[in-house]
C-alpha cells in the first residue's frame, strides 16, 4: 500500500511538472507571436510613412531615420526573443539564444555605418573630409 501511495505521489509530481512546463511553452509561443507581430506592424507602418514623405525629404536624411528605426526594431525583436528564451529554457541550460547575437551585432554595425554615412552626407560634411 505504501509503495502504491509513493508511486501515485511521484506520478502526481511528474504531472504537475509537465503541466508547469507546458504552461511556460504556451506563454513563450504567445510571446513570440506578439513580438513578431509588433515588430512587423511597426516596421510596415514606418515604411509606409517613410514612403509617403520621400517626395518632401532629402534622401540622405530619410535614410538616417530609416537606419535608426531599423536599429530600434532589430534590437527590440532581439530583446523580446531573449526574454522568451529565458522563459522556456531548462533550469540547467546556461546557453543563450544560439547564434543570434552575432547576427544582431553585424546588423547593428551595418545599420550604424549606414546611419553615420547618411548623416555625413546630409550635413554636407563630405567636402571637409576631402
TORLO-164675 format. One record per residue: residue number from 1; residue in one letter; x, y, z of N, C-alpha, C, O in turn. Coordinates in nm, 3 decimals. Example, Ala and Ser with C-alpha at 12.3 -4.5 7.8 and 13.67 -1.06 7.14 Angstrom:
TORLO-164675
<site 1 "a" <1.319 -0.569 0.780> <1.230 -0.450 0.780> <1.320 -0.330 0.780> <1.424 -0.332 0.846>>
<site 2 "s" <1.285 -0.225 0.708> <1.367 -0.106 0.714> <1.290 0.003 0.787> <1.341 0.114 0.804>>
This chain:
TORLO-164675
<site 1 "x" <0.082 -0.119 0.000> <0.000 0.000 0.000> <0.087 0.127 0.000> <0.057 0.224 -0.070>>
<site 2 "x" <0.194 0.124 0.080> <0.285 0.238 0.086> <0.354 0.260 -0.048> <0.372 0.374 -0.090>>
<site 3 "x" <0.392 0.151 -0.114> <0.458 0.163 -0.245> <0.363 0.224 -0.348> <0.404 0.306 -0.430>>
<site 4 "x" <0.238 0.184 -0.341> <0.140 0.240 -0.435> <0.119 0.390 -0.410> <0.106 0.468 -0.504>>
<site 5 "x" <0.116 0.429 -0.282> <0.100 0.570 -0.248> <0.221 0.651 -0.296> <0.206 0.761 -0.348>>
<site 6 "x" <0.341 0.594 -0.277> <0.462 0.663 -0.325> <0.462 0.675 -0.477> <0.499 0.779 -0.531>>
<site 7 "x" <0.421 0.570 -0.545> <0.415 0.573 -0.691> <0.313 0.678 -0.739> <0.339 0.751 -0.834>>
<site 8 "x" <0.198 0.684 -0.671> <0.098 0.784 -0.707> <0.150 0.926 -0.680> <0.125 1.017 -0.759>>
<site 9 "x" <0.223 0.944 -0.570> <0.281 1.075 -0.538> <0.382 1.118 -0.644> <0.384 1.234 -0.684>>
<site 10 "x" <0.465 1.024 -0.688> <0.562 1.055 -0.794> <0.491 1.086 -0.925> <0.532 1.174 -0.999>>
<site 11 "x" <0.385 1.012 -0.952> <0.308 1.037 -1.075> <0.243 1.175 -1.072> <0.242 1.245 -1.174>>
<site 12 "x" <0.190 1.215 -0.959> <0.129 1.347 -0.947> <0.235 1.456 -0.961> <0.212 1.557 -1.028>>
<site 13 "x" <0.351 1.437 -0.900> <0.459 1.536 -0.911> <0.506 1.548 -1.055> <0.533 1.658 -1.104>>
<site 14 "x" <0.515 1.435 -1.123> <0.556 1.437 -1.264> <0.452 1.509 -1.350> <0.488 1.586 -1.440>>
<site 15 "x" <0.326 1.485 -1.323> <0.219 1.551 -1.399> <0.219 1.701 -1.373> <0.199 1.780 -1.466>>
<site 16 "x" <0.241 1.742 -1.248> <0.248 1.885 -1.217> <0.366 1.952 -1.287> <0.354 2.065 -1.335>>
<site 17 "x" <0.479 1.883 -1.293> <0.597 1.938 -1.362> <0.571 1.954 -1.511> <0.608 2.055 -1.571>>
<site 18 "x" <0.507 1.853 -1.571> <0.474 1.863 -1.714> <0.374 1.975 -1.740> <0.384 2.045 -1.841>>
<site 19 "x" <0.278 1.992 -1.651> <0.179 2.099 -1.665> <0.247 2.236 -1.657> <0.217 2.325 -1.737>>
<site 20 "x" <0.337 2.251 -1.563> <0.410 2.377 -1.550> <0.495 2.404 -1.673> <0.503 2.517 -1.720>>
<site 21 "x" <0.558 2.300 -1.725> <0.641 2.314 -1.845> <0.556 2.351 -1.965> <0.597 2.434 -2.047>>
<site 22 "x" <0.439 2.290 -1.978> <0.354 2.322 -2.093> <0.297 2.464 -2.082> <0.278 2.529 -2.184>>
<site 23 "x" <0.271 2.511 -1.961> <0.226 2.649 -1.944> <0.335 2.747 -1.989> <0.305 2.847 -2.054>>
<site 24 "x" <0.460 2.718 -1.954> <0.572 2.802 -1.999> <0.581 2.802 -2.151> <0.607 2.905 -2.213>>
<site 25 "x" <0.561 2.686 -2.209> <0.569 2.677 -2.355> <0.458 2.758 -2.422> <0.483 2.825 -2.523>>
<site 26 "x" <0.337 2.754 -2.368> <0.227 2.832 -2.425> <0.254 2.982 -2.415> <0.231 3.056 -2.510>>
<site 27 "x" <0.304 3.024 -2.299> <0.337 3.166 -2.281> <0.446 3.207 -2.379> <0.441 3.316 -2.436>>
<site 28 "x" <0.545 3.120 -2.397> <0.655 3.151 -2.488> <0.606 3.163 -2.632> <0.647 3.252 -2.706>>
<site 29 "x" <0.518 3.072 -2.672> <0.465 3.077 -2.809> <0.386 3.205 -2.831> <0.401 3.271 -2.934>>
<site 30 "x" <0.302 3.241 -2.735> <0.225 3.365 -2.748> <0.316 3.487 -2.750> <0.291 3.583 -2.824>>
<site 31 "x" <0.421 3.485 -2.670> <0.514 3.598 -2.667> <0.591 3.611 -2.797> <0.615 3.722 -2.844>>
<site 32 "x" <0.628 3.499 -2.857> <0.699 3.504 -2.985> <0.608 3.564 -3.091> <0.651 3.651 -3.167>>
<site 33 "x" <0.485 3.520 -3.098> <0.393 3.575 -3.197> <0.367 3.723 -3.172> <0.361 3.802 -3.266>>
<site 34 "x" <0.353 3.762 -3.046> <0.331 3.904 -3.015> <0.452 3.988 -3.056> <0.436 4.097 -3.109>>
<site 35 "x" <0.573 3.936 -3.030> <0.694 4.010 -3.067> <0.705 4.026 -3.217> <0.737 4.134 -3.267>>
<site 36 "x" <0.678 3.921 -3.289> <0.688 3.927 -3.435> <0.582 4.021 -3.492> <0.612 4.100 -3.581>>
<site 37 "x" <0.461 4.012 -3.442> <0.354 4.099 -3.491> <0.384 4.245 -3.460> <0.362 4.332 -3.544>>
<site 38 "x" <0.433 4.273 -3.339> <0.467 4.411 -3.304> <0.577 4.464 -3.394> <0.569 4.577 -3.443>>
<site 39 "x" <0.681 4.385 -3.415> <0.793 4.431 -3.495> <0.752 4.454 -3.640> <0.786 4.556 -3.699>>
<site 40 "x" <0.677 4.360 -3.696> <0.639 4.376 -3.836> <0.536 4.486 -3.856> <0.545 4.561 -3.953>>
<site 41 "x" <0.438 4.497 -3.768> <0.339 4.603 -3.786> <0.403 4.740 -3.767> <0.372 4.834 -3.841>>
<site 42 "x" <0.491 4.753 -3.669> <0.561 4.879 -3.652> <0.652 4.910 -3.770> <0.660 5.024 -3.815>>
<site 43 "x" <0.719 4.808 -3.819> <0.806 4.827 -3.935> <0.729 4.865 -4.059> <0.770 4.954 -4.134>>
<site 44 "x" <0.617 4.798 -4.083> <0.538 4.829 -4.202> <0.476 4.968 -4.194> <0.470 5.040 -4.293>>
<site 45 "x" <0.429 5.006 -4.075> <0.373 5.140 -4.059> <0.480 5.246 -4.084> <0.454 5.348 -4.148>>
<site 46 "x" <0.599 5.220 -4.033> <0.706 5.318 -4.053> <0.748 5.324 -4.199> <0.773 5.433 -4.253>>
<site 47 "x" <0.755 5.210 -4.264> <0.792 5.209 -4.406> <0.687 5.284 -4.488> <0.722 5.359 -4.579>>
<site 48 "x" <0.560 5.265 -4.456> <0.455 5.335 -4.530> <0.466 5.486 -4.511> <0.454 5.562 -4.607>>
<site 49 "x" <0.489 5.530 -4.388> <0.502 5.674 -4.366> <0.630 5.729 -4.426> <0.634 5.844 -4.469>>
<site 50 "x" <0.735 5.647 -4.431> <0.860 5.691 -4.494> <0.842 5.706 -4.644> <0.892 5.802 -4.704>>
<site 51 "x" <0.770 5.614 -4.705> <0.747 5.624 -4.849> <0.658 5.744 -4.883> <0.673 5.803 -4.990>>
<site 52 "x" <0.568 5.780 -4.793> <0.485 5.898 -4.816> <0.567 6.027 -4.813> <0.537 6.122 -4.884>>
<site 53 "x" <0.671 6.028 -4.730> <0.748 6.152 -4.714> <0.872 6.158 -4.802> <0.952 6.251 -4.788>>
<site 54 "x" <0.891 6.064 -4.891> <1.009 6.065 -4.978> <1.012 6.189 -5.066> <1.119 6.246 -5.087>>
<site 55 "x" <0.900 6.231 -5.118> <0.897 6.345 -5.210> <0.932 6.475 -5.140> <0.983 6.568 -5.204>>
<site 56 "x" <0.906 6.485 -5.010> <0.929 6.610 -4.939> <1.062 6.616 -4.866> <1.101 6.723 -4.819>>
<site 57 "x" <1.133 6.505 -4.855> <1.252 6.499 -4.771> <1.374 6.462 -4.852> <1.366 6.395 -4.956>>
<site 58 "x" <1.489 6.508 -4.803> <1.616 6.470 -4.862> <1.638 6.320 -4.840> <1.608 6.268 -4.733>>
<site 59 "x" <1.690 6.254 -4.941> <1.708 6.108 -4.934> <1.806 6.070 -4.824> <1.786 5.970 -4.755>>
<site 60 "x" <1.912 6.149 -4.806> <2.011 6.117 -4.703> <1.950 6.128 -4.563> <1.976 6.043 -4.478>>
<site 61 "x" <1.870 6.230 -4.539> <1.805 6.244 -4.408> <1.704 6.133 -4.384> <1.693 6.081 -4.273>>
<site 62 "x" <1.631 6.098 -4.487> <1.535 5.989 -4.475> <1.606 5.857 -4.448> <1.557 5.775 -4.370>>
<site 63 "x" <1.720 5.837 -4.512> <1.798 5.715 -4.488> <1.851 5.709 -4.346> <1.857 5.602 -4.287>>
<site 64 "x" <1.889 5.824 -4.290> <1.931 5.829 -4.150> <1.819 5.781 -4.058> <1.842 5.700 -3.968>>
<site 65 "x" <1.701 5.831 -4.081> <1.588 5.795 -3.996> <1.552 5.647 -4.013> <1.523 5.579 -3.915>>
<site 66 "x" <1.554 5.599 -4.136> <1.523 5.458 -4.160> <1.626 5.368 -4.093> <1.591 5.264 -4.037>>
<site 67 "x" <1.754 5.406 -4.096> <1.858 5.327 -4.031> <1.837 5.325 -3.880> <1.855 5.221 -3.816>>
<site 68 "x" <1.801 5.438 -3.821> <1.775 5.442 -3.677> <1.656 5.356 -3.638> <1.661 5.284 -3.538>>
<site 69 "x" <1.550 5.362 -3.716> <1.432 5.280 -3.686> <1.465 5.132 -3.704> <1.418 5.048 -3.628>>
<site 70 "x" <1.546 5.100 -3.806> <1.589 4.962 -3.824> <1.667 4.912 -3.704> <1.647 4.799 -3.660>>
<site 71 "x" <1.757 4.996 -3.652> <1.831 4.959 -3.530> <1.735 4.932 -3.415> <1.749 4.833 -3.343>>
<site 72 "x" <1.639 5.021 -3.398> <1.545 5.004 -3.287> <1.461 4.877 -3.302> <1.442 4.805 -3.205>>
<site 73 "x" <1.412 4.850 -3.422> <1.329 4.731 -3.443> <1.407 4.602 -3.425> <1.358 4.507 -3.364>>
<site 74 "x" <1.529 4.598 -3.478> <1.611 4.477 -3.464> <1.643 4.451 -3.318> <1.633 4.337 -3.272>>
<site 75 "x" <1.682 4.555 -3.246> <1.716 4.536 -3.105> <1.594 4.504 -3.021> <1.603 4.426 -2.926>>
<site 76 "x" <1.479 4.563 -3.053> <1.356 4.530 -2.982> <1.318 4.385 -3.001> <1.283 4.315 -2.906>>
<site 77 "x" <1.324 4.339 -3.124> <1.291 4.200 -3.152> <1.389 4.106 -3.082> <1.348 4.002 -3.030>>
<site 78 "x" <1.517 4.141 -3.081> <1.617 4.058 -3.014> <1.591 4.051 -2.864> <1.599 3.943 -2.805>>
<site 79 "x" <1.561 4.164 -2.802> <1.534 4.165 -2.658> <1.411 4.081 -2.626> <1.411 4.006 -2.528>>
<site 80 "x" <1.307 4.092 -2.707> <1.186 4.013 -2.683> <1.214 3.863 -2.698> <1.165 3.782 -2.619>>
<site 81 "x" <1.291 3.827 -2.800> <1.322 3.686 -2.818> <1.414 3.634 -2.707> <1.401 3.518 -2.667>>
<site 82 "x" <1.506 3.717 -2.657> <1.589 3.676 -2.543> <1.503 3.652 -2.420> <1.526 3.557 -2.344>>
<site 83 "x" <1.404 3.738 -2.400> <1.315 3.722 -2.286> <1.238 3.590 -2.295> <1.227 3.517 -2.197>>
<site 84 "x" <1.187 3.561 -2.414> <1.113 3.436 -2.433> <1.207 3.317 -2.415> <1.168 3.217 -2.356>>
<site 85 "x" <1.329 3.328 -2.466> <1.425 3.219 -2.450> <1.454 3.195 -2.302> <1.469 3.080 -2.260>>
<site 86 "x" <1.461 3.301 -2.222> <1.481 3.286 -2.079> <1.365 3.217 -2.010> <1.384 3.147 -1.911>>
<site 87 "x" <1.246 3.235 -2.063> <1.129 3.169 -2.004> <1.129 3.020 -2.035> <1.100 2.939 -1.947>>
<site 88 "x" <1.162 2.983 -2.157> <1.144 2.843 -2.196> <1.266 2.755 -2.174> <1.255 2.633 -2.185>>
<site 89 "x" <1.381 2.813 -2.145> <1.499 2.727 -2.130> <1.490 2.646 -2.002> <1.420 2.683 -1.907>>
<site 90 "x" <1.560 2.538 -2.000> <1.559 2.448 -1.886> <1.643 2.506 -1.772> <1.721 2.600 -1.794>>
<site 91 "x" <1.629 2.452 -1.653> <1.698 2.504 -1.536> <1.850 2.498 -1.549> <1.919 2.595 -1.516>>
<site 92 "x" <1.904 2.388 -1.597> <2.049 2.371 -1.605> <2.111 2.426 -1.732> <2.234 2.425 -1.746>>
<site 93 "x" <2.031 2.475 -1.823> <2.080 2.524 -1.952> <2.135 2.665 -1.935> <2.061 2.757 -1.899>>
<site 94 "x" <2.264 2.682 -1.962> <2.328 2.812 -1.946> <2.348 2.884 -2.079> <2.393 2.999 -2.081>>
<site 95 "x" <2.315 2.819 -2.189> <2.337 2.880 -2.319> <2.232 2.986 -2.347> <2.119 2.978 -2.299>>
<site 96 "x" <2.273 3.085 -2.426> <2.180 3.189 -2.469> <2.110 3.146 -2.596> <2.106 3.027 -2.629>>
<site 97 "x" <2.057 3.242 -2.667> <1.995 3.211 -2.795> <2.106 3.173 -2.891> <2.200 3.250 -2.909>>
<site 98 "x" <2.098 3.058 -2.952> <2.209 3.011 -3.036> <2.229 3.097 -3.161> <2.137 3.117 -3.239>>
<site 99 "x" <2.350 3.145 -3.177> <2.399 3.212 -3.298> <2.323 3.338 -3.338> <2.344 3.388 -3.449>>
<site 100 "x" <2.239 3.390 -3.256> <2.166 3.510 -3.297> <2.237 3.637 -3.255> <2.219 3.742 -3.318>>
<site 101 "x" <2.318 3.631 -3.150> <2.387 3.751 -3.105> <2.481 3.803 -3.213> <2.494 3.924 -3.231>>
<site 102 "x" <2.545 3.713 -3.285> <2.637 3.754 -3.391> <2.560 3.825 -3.502> <2.606 3.927 -3.554>>
<site 103 "x" <2.446 3.773 -3.538> <2.364 3.834 -3.643> <2.318 3.973 -3.601> <2.321 4.066 -3.681>>
<site 104 "x" <2.276 3.988 -3.476> <2.230 4.118 -3.428> <2.346 4.217 -3.422> <2.329 4.334 -3.456>>
<site 105 "x" <2.463 4.172 -3.381> <2.580 4.260 -3.376> <2.617 4.306 -3.516> <2.644 4.425 -3.537>>
<site 106 "x" <2.619 4.215 -3.612> <2.651 4.252 -3.751> <2.546 4.351 -3.805> <2.582 4.449 -3.870>>
<site 107 "x" <2.419 4.325 -3.779> <2.314 4.416 -3.825> <2.328 4.553 -3.760> <2.309 4.655 -3.826>>
<site 108 "x" <2.361 4.557 -3.631> <2.381 4.685 -3.563> <2.498 4.762 -3.621> <2.489 4.883 -3.641>>
<site 109 "x" <2.608 4.692 -3.649> <2.725 4.759 -3.706> <2.692 4.814 -3.845> <2.726 4.929 -3.876>>
<site 110 "x" <2.626 4.734 -3.927> <2.592 4.780 -4.062> <2.495 4.898 -4.060> <2.515 4.996 -4.132>>
<site 111 "x" <2.392 4.890 -3.979> <2.296 5.000 -3.973> <2.357 5.126 -3.912> <2.322 5.237 -3.952>>
<site 112 "x" <2.447 5.109 -3.816> <2.517 5.226 -3.761> <2.606 5.290 -3.867> <2.612 5.412 -3.876>>
<site 113 "x" <2.674 5.208 -3.946> <2.757 5.262 -4.054> <2.672 5.335 -4.157> <2.710 5.442 -4.205>>
<site 114 "x" <2.557 5.279 -4.192> <2.466 5.346 -4.286> <2.418 5.478 -4.227> <2.414 5.580 -4.296>>
<site 115 "x" <2.383 5.476 -4.099> <2.337 5.599 -4.035> <2.446 5.706 -4.038> <2.420 5.821 -4.075>>
<site 116 "x" <2.568 5.670 -3.999> <2.677 5.768 -3.996> <2.707 5.821 -4.136> <2.729 5.941 -4.153>>
<site 117 "x" <2.709 5.733 -4.234> <2.735 5.776 -4.372> <2.626 5.872 -4.420> <2.655 5.976 -4.479>>
<site 118 "x" <2.502 5.838 -4.394> <2.391 5.926 -4.435> <2.394 6.059 -4.361> <2.362 6.163 -4.418>>
<site 119 "x" <2.432 6.055 -4.234> <2.441 6.179 -4.157> <2.550 6.270 -4.213> <2.529 6.391 -4.226>>
<site 120 "x" <2.665 6.212 -4.245> <2.775 6.291 -4.301> <2.733 6.351 -4.435> <2.762 6.468 -4.462>>
<site 121 "x" <2.666 6.273 -4.517> <2.622 6.323 -4.648> <2.514 6.430 -4.632> <2.518 6.532 -4.700>>
<site 122 "x" <2.419 6.409 -4.542> <2.309 6.505 -4.528> <2.353 6.637 -4.467> <2.294 6.741 -4.495>>
<site 123 "x" <2.456 6.635 -4.384> <2.505 6.758 -4.322> <2.608 6.830 -4.408> <2.655 6.938 -4.371>>
<site 124 "x" <2.645 6.772 -4.520> <2.742 6.835 -4.608> <2.884 6.830 -4.557> <2.964 6.917 -4.590>>
<site 125 "x" <2.916 6.731 -4.477> <3.049 6.720 -4.419> <3.146 6.644 -4.508> <3.262 6.627 -4.471>>
<site 126 "x" <3.101 6.599 -4.623> <3.187 6.520 -4.712> <3.301 6.606 -4.764> <3.414 6.558 -4.773>>
<site 127 "x" <3.276 6.731 -4.798> <3.379 6.819 -4.852> <3.489 6.848 -4.751> <3.603 6.870 -4.790>>
<site 128 "x" <3.456 6.849 -4.620> <3.558 6.878 -4.520> <3.652 6.761 -4.499> <3.763 6.780 -4.450>>
<site 129 "x" <3.610 6.640 -4.535> <3.698 6.524 -4.522> <3.793 6.511 -4.640> <3.899 6.450 -4.626>>
<site 130 "x" <3.759 6.567 -4.755> <3.840 6.554 -4.875> <3.943 6.657 -4.884> <4.020 6.659 -4.980>>
